[in-house]
Amino acid sequence: MSHRLLPYREADEQGTRAWQMRVGHCVTGSNMTMHPSVEPLNGRIFLGGLGGEIGRGFLWLDSQEDTAIDEAGIVSRLKLPQHARLLEEVRQWLKPLQHYRSLFLLDLAYMELRMSCWAFSQSYAMPSQVEVNPLICRKIYTAMLSLPPSLRRDNGMIFRAIQQTWPEVLALPINKYGDWRDRARIAGDAIADPRRAIRKIRQVGAVRLGALFSSRRSR
């Protein structure tokens, strides 16, 4: 298999607007600005990894099966603004689902409120490419959801798969340097994009608040 490095390229203002229109104005971030980097793949098939976050409980954070889940907490976990209309829509979505356990409820929120109406729209953003995301599959979703929480937390499924197939790779950190540069990058990201840092703080705060309410309810 040949390996090819693609140089990083950013979209101009017109390209950014066109990309955002194709995704229905519901996605921003780095994919919106760096998409010209993958234009050399036009006319070919682009394999993506959308959907794999289900295997590691992406919205769980520190939640447990009995953690209180409400519309404000879900919106915070999705790093979205606490807008009145958005809160009401999530409240209506949540009403018929309250009987589910908290972790499964958060999995549903990830699939239906993030993947379905946000992330997967990116698969239509590059009209000259065929994008295939093989992990978005009922059979694979069912398999990932069937795993016990203990295996899905803290990237447990990922580490188990590597251990069984190529254990030597575990010596390398995932998406990290493994030294002081990780802390420096966090600080640098916070300075470069304070709004993102604030969203993360709100996300973690919502989880802790839900845990506090759950502990009081169980007394």
Secondary structure as UniProt FT lines:
FT   HELIX           13..22
FT   TURN            23..25
FT   HELIX           30..34
FT   HELIX           35..41
FT   TURN            42..43
FT   STRAND          45..47
FT   TURN            50..51
FT   HELIX           52..56
FT   TURN            57..62
FT   TURN            65..66
FT   HELIX           71..77
FT   TURN            78..79
FT   HELIX           84..94
FT   HELIX           95..97
FT   TURN            98..99
FT   HELIX           102..109
FT   HELIX           110..115
FT   TURN            116..118
FT   HELIX           119..124
FT   TURN            127..128
FT   STRAND          130..132
FT   TURN            134..135
FT   HELIX           138..145
FT   HELIX           149..152
FT   HELIX           153..155
FT   HELIX           156..165
FT   HELIX           167..171
FT   HELIX           180..192
FT   HELIX           194..217
//
